[in-house]
Amino acid sequence: MKIARPLLAAPFLAALLLSACAAPDGKQDVSVSEAAQSAAEAAASETTDAAQEAADVNAWTKGAMVAAANPEAVEAGLEILREGGTAVDAAIAVHTALGLVEPESSGIGGGGFMVYYDHASGEITVFDGRERAPAAATPEYFMKDGEVMDFISSWQSGRSVGVPGAVALYKSAHDAAGKLDWEDLFQPAIKLAEDGFVVERKLAATLASDRLQQYVRLDDLPESSAYFYPDGVPLAEGSIKTNPAYAETLKRIATEGPSAFYSGEIAESIAYAVSHDPSLPGAMTVEDLANYEVAVRPALCGVEPDGYKVCSAPPPSSGGVTQNMILGLYDRLKPTGEEATEEGFLKAFVDAQRLTYADRDHYVADADFVPVPAAELIDPIYLDVRATEAFAPDEHATPGDPGIALGRGPMRQMWGEDPTDHRPGTTHFSIIDPYGNAVSMTMTVESAFGNSVMVHGFVLNNQLTDFSREPTKGGKPVANAVAGNKRPRSSMSPTLVFDPEGDLFMVTGSPGGNSIVAYVAKTLVGVLEWGKSAQEAINLPNIIARGDVVGVEVDREGGPEAAEALREMGYNVEERQGENSGLHVIIVREDGLEGGADPRRDGVALALE
């Protein structure tokens, strides 16, 4: 994969693209024991010098940065970094603040994935805080009278709530890579909740959306209605809002640890709200909360043809599979030499997505419950074969079979086709600390404001609708069907990129439901293939090619031209506006850090002074 800029200037891609010791008289005047001590001190000095020299070689000199979806959350992270905290410490501060200022997207009532890079050791670790289904859940969890429940009824119910993983993720990551005291990490968000935060454009617009109010219960349920719609009016942009209940919840977690959340009053409130939901009760119990565990996993990494290593979260996340597949397939499909045109680059990006999404939808699920051929899907041999299977623009996209390609026997027939949709109610932030450690973290409550139920100052997720509500298809089980304690498949793709020398190069990720896969891939292709800066890559129009329709964001520069070019190629193009990406990217350049924040949200990327 070479960094190659598009050749032409068509609008749609132009917008894209150590000493001895002697006496003064010169005679030796040192006893045997003194000589031994002197030799030991000299050796120790040499060891210290060598260690210091090694540390100097590995010293991080690029600075620190936080990129997130809200300025006050970014400031919370920078405050922790100023106090000497690590990227993990800052991530906890950022996310607890985001749960306050951006509650439509994430919070402690949800979960997500953290990909952490330790600069000193070079290790990459994934903390999987994805929500789990209650132990009593069965594959028929979303069936009623023999029929599959519709999405709205499933979403706005207790049945949709998974056991939240965010707080447990905080603790697992902090135990592994935190530096500041646990209690200190919650203080910025507590202060914001008590003193008040500024209601930003996105929160205000979401609350005022007639379309949202048509489907959710947020303005009907007592606690959420009183908080988000005081006196029946949605919170206004620029107003100051406090959340004393959330402050008290964070104080308890800060002083008592995760047990304050997973047992006692808070856990009982969550379980009661879920199991007594008047729309449709769920099966969650206090035992489910007490038994929640974070899964610590190795990252799933692939090495691109020119030596860049792309690492993201393994299943049930889609990141490691999809980002490596799209990049690998793009490299195989892109035109070269005299045949290289901007239209050809665009077509290669679309076709790589269509192939990848078809495979992701079929195979990716919770690998603790079902076999997921993650390594096989990103194997270069399979990608060579899969690239030859690119669909004509008017063909239906279907999954491939890595088992056949790798000579291991067919795999595709294990599972029924899975059409699961994923709704956009998510946030992403990227952090590099002064020590060179990095965090790429995507967190969610699933749809906007989760399932609308609010307890103790935070909303509950509707993450279980990320499972396939239909447990079988064509007489075969669906890989992503519901099961007790199982984690639903996720589109979240928190990603780290390393250069051919193995040094950290890029931190990226985005919210956006199933479109996350395409959003994140856009930044990788934009930077690695088209030579874009972080902000230029983010600003490119979003193009999402899942299934038989190619969605093109036409209210961004270059979008209308891309839509028209793809339509002329024969693709079924759907023109879209108001895309919900929230890309936050940091790139390590020779002279320091380069950040970018998605203008589609309220975020910023700020360096530590």
Sequence and secondary structure as in RCSB ss.txt:
>XXXX:A:sequence
MKIARPLLAAPFLAALLLSACAAPDGKQDVSVSEAAQSAAEAAASETTDAAQEAADVNAWTKGAMVAAANPEAVE
AGLEILREGGTAVDAAIAVHTALGLVEPESSGIGGGGFMVYYDHASGEITVFDGRERAPAAATPEYFMKDGEVMD
FISSWQSGRSVGVPGAVALYKSAHDAAGKLDWEDLFQPAIKLAEDGFVVERKLAATLASDRLQQYVRLDDLPESS
AYFYPDGVPLAEGSIKTNPAYAETLKRIATEGPSAFYSGEIAESIAYAVSHDPSLPGAMTVEDLANYEVAVRPAL
CGVEPDGYKVCSAPPPSSGGVTQNMILGLYDRLKPTGEEATEEGFLKAFVDAQRLTYADRDHYVADADFVPVPAA
ELIDPIYLDVRATEAFAPDEHATPGDPGIALGRGPMRQMWGEDPTDHRPGTTHFSIIDPYGNAVSMTMTVESAFG
NSVMVHGFVLNNQLTDFSREPTKGGKPVANAVAGNKRPRSSMSPTLVFDPEGDLFMVTGSPGGNSIVAYVAKTLV
GVLEWGKSAQEAINLPNIIARGDVVGVEVDREGGPEAAEALREMGYNVEERQGENSGLHVIIVREDGLEGGADPR
RDGVALALE
>XXXX:A:secstr
      SS  HHHHTT       TTSS    HHHHHHHHHHHHHHHHHHHHHHHHHHH   S  EEEES HHHHH
HHHHHHHTT  HHHHHHHHHHHHHHH TTT  TTSEEEEEEE TTT  EEEEEE  B  TT  TTTTEETTEE  
HHHHHSSGGG  B  HHHHHHHHHHHH  S GGGGGHHHHHHHHH EE  HHHHHHHH HHHHHH  TTTSHHHH
HHHSGGG    TT EE  HHHHHHHHHHHHH THHHHSHHHHHHHHHHHHT SS      HHHHHT   EEEE E
EEE TTS EEEE  TTBSHHHHHHHHHHHHHHHS  GGG  HHHHHHHHHHHHHHHHHHHHHH S TTTS   HH
HHT HHHHHHHHTT   TTS      HHHHTTS   GGGS          EEEEEEE TTS EEEEEEE SSTTT
TS EETTEE   GGGGSBSS EETTEE TTB  TT    B    EEEE TTS EEEEE    GGGHHHHHHHHHI
IIIIT   HHHHHHS  EEEETTEEEEE SSTTHHHHHHHHHHHT  EEEE S     EEEEEETTEEEEEE TT
TT EEEE  
